[in-house]
Amino acid sequence: MQVSLTRINKRFGSVQVLKDVDLVFPSRKFVTLLGPSGCGKTTLLRMIAGLEDITAGSIRFGEREVNKLAPRDRNIAMVFQSYALYPQMSVRRNLGYGLRVRGTPKADIEEAVGRVARILEIDHLLDRKPAQLSGGQRQRVALGRAMVRKPDIFLMDEPLSNLDAKLRVTMRGELRRFHLDLDATTIYVTHDQLEAMTMSDLIAVMHQGVVQQFGTPAEVYSQPANVFVAGFIGSPPMNFLPGTIDAGRFTFADAKLPLPALPGGVKPAHAAILGVRPQDLIFEGTPAADTLTGTISLVELLGSEKLVEVNLSGQKRMSVQIHADMVVNMGDRVHVKFDPQRVHVFDTESGRSLRAG
Amino acid sequence: MTDMRVEFWPAVKKVLLYVLLCSVTFVVCFPLIWALSTSLKPKSEIFAIPPTLIPKAMTLENYEALLTGRQQYYQSGGTAQPSGPTPAQFFTRWFMNSVIVTIGSTIISIVVSTLAAYSLTRFRYWGRTAIPYFSLVGYMVPSIIFVFPLFLMMVRLDLTDSLWSLIFGYVCITLPFCMWLMWAFMRSIPIEIEEAALIDGASRYQVFVNIVLPTALPGIIAASIFSMIVSWNDYLFGRVFINSLDNLTLTVGVMLFFEGTHVDWGLLMAASVLMTLPMAILFMALQRHLVAGFGAGAVKG
C-alpha cells in the first residue's frame, strides 16, 4: 500500500510542528523518518496512524484519503517505543486482542496467534503476563501483536531504543527480515542514523518539522542535500570548515584547497562551508598548497580504526579516521589531505549543497 | 569471647524488640479483645470480680439475641416483663441499612470518580488540572460543615428519613477523595496502551472497558475501600438525616443501646463486634490491592 503525504502541516497551539511535508512512501518499502528529537517525526507517524489530528494537508493510503478515518479503520499496525502491551492480559490475549475486537472466530484467532508466536519464537511465553517478560521478549510480543492482523502498513516508533546495544543489532536484522516476509509498507521512526542506514530502503531526514532530504541511504550519505543532513548522517560526524570559494578553490586560513565541479555556480568570494568525512582524510608526509597543517590533540582507538583529532589554525578541529596500525602521537605535526571528489560544499547562507546544482 | 558477643547481643535485641512490639500490639488491640470477650460472657459474668479475659462460661446468647431479634425480658421486681421495643430487635434491619447505604454510595462514588478521572486525564479542557486539587480541598473541609446545607437540600428533595439521603450525603464526602485518587491512578496508566488498542480495532468504549478498567482496578479497589469505610463508620449524617427507628444505620443504632435505664453490655459488645466484622474482613481480603492502589497514586500523584 502506497502512502502519500501532501502538504502536511501540524500545529500545537502556536507551535508549528510540521511544515508542508510532502512524501510518498512506495508500496512494500521500508521507509525511515530520521531526525533528532523534536523534529516532528513521531508526530508525523501518529498522524499517519490517526492518533493525531491533521492541521492541514492530506494523507492517502493508495488512492483513498484517510484524514478522517479512525485508527481502527486504517488497517495499520503500530509498534510503540514503550511496547504498550496490555498489562492485564497474557501474551496470548495481547496477540489476539486485535482479532478479538474485530469479531474473528476463536479458532482463527488461535491459529493466527500460534503462527505469529512460532515465527517470533515466543510460543513458550504465551501464558505469561507482560510484567514477567524481558525487554527483548516484550519487544517481540509488541511486534507479534502488530503482525497478527496482516496490516497494510506497519508503523514503528523507535521500537529498538529500549533494548541493550547487542540485542538492538540482532533485532535490526530481524525487523528487516520480517519486513521482507510481510509484504507490507513499513514506516519506521528513529533518531539513530545507523538504524536508518542499515534497515531502510528510503530515508526521510527531518529537522524542525521540515523534510530535509528524502532518498536512499546511499544518497543521503554520499549526496547530502544540506549541512544538516551532512552533519546528522555518518559516524563519526563530518568535519565542517568555514571559508570562501575563489577561482575554483576553497580558501581556509592560508590553505587553498581543491574543489569538485560546482554546477550550482558561485559568486566571487562566495561564503561556503566545506564538509569532509573523517574517513575521507589522509595524512600526507609533506606540506603542500592542498594540505591543511595541524597538531594532533587526541587519539582514540576504536578497534580496527583510530580517530585522530587535529587542531588546525583558527580554533578549528578536524577528526581524521585512520587505520589502527598507523602510529601517531599526541603533539605530532601533521598534514591532512583529501580527494576533492569526496568533499561536500555548502552555501553558508542557505546551508544547501552547491554540488547538487 | 568476641564470638559470644556477636551472637548474643543481636539475639537479645531481637527478643526485646519482639517483646516491645507484642506489648504495643496488645495495648492497641485490648479494647477489641475486651469487646469480644464481653460479648461472649453470660450476664452474670460481665461484672464479675476479678474480671475474666477468657469467659468461664462462654455463650453466644448475645449474638443470638441480635441476629434473631428475640424479645428481651428483664427481671423486674420478681416477675419477668416484656421491655417494649429494644435496640436488639432492630439490629439486623440496621445492619442491612448500613450495608445498603455503604454499597449504594460506594457504587455511585466509584462510577462517577472513575469516569471523571478518565476524562480529567485523557481530554483537554479548561480547568482539568485545577479540578483534582480543588476536589482535595473539598475533602479537607470537616463534614460537620456540610451537614446543615445538605440537610436543607434533603428537606427540599423530600429525602429526609430515607436511606437515599445517606447515600447522597456519603457520596458528597467520599467523591472528592475518590476522584483525586482515581485521577492520580489514571495518570499513571500510559496513554500508549489505549492508543495501541485503538489501532488494534477497539472502540473508545472497548478501550475503556477492556484496557483502562482492568489496569485501574487496584485504584478502584483502594477508592472503594476508602468510600466504604467512611460510609460504614459515619455517625453524623445518620444522626441528623434519619429520625425513624426503621431507617437508622448501625453506628447511630448501636448508640441506642446506651439509652434507657438499662445498658446490656453483652449485647452492646456483640453489636460492636458484628459491626466491625465486615470492614475487617474486607480489609484483610483486599489489603494487597489497597497497598498497590495507594502506592501507585503516591508515586505519580
Interface residues (C-beta under 8 A of the other chain):
Chain A: A49 G50 L51 A70 P71 R72 R74 I76 A77 M78 F80 Q81 S82 A84 L85 Y86 P87 Q88 Y97 G98 V101 R102 R145 R149
Chain B: P190 E192 I193 E195 A196 A197 L198 I199 D200 G201 A202 S203 Q206 N210 I211 P214 T215 L217
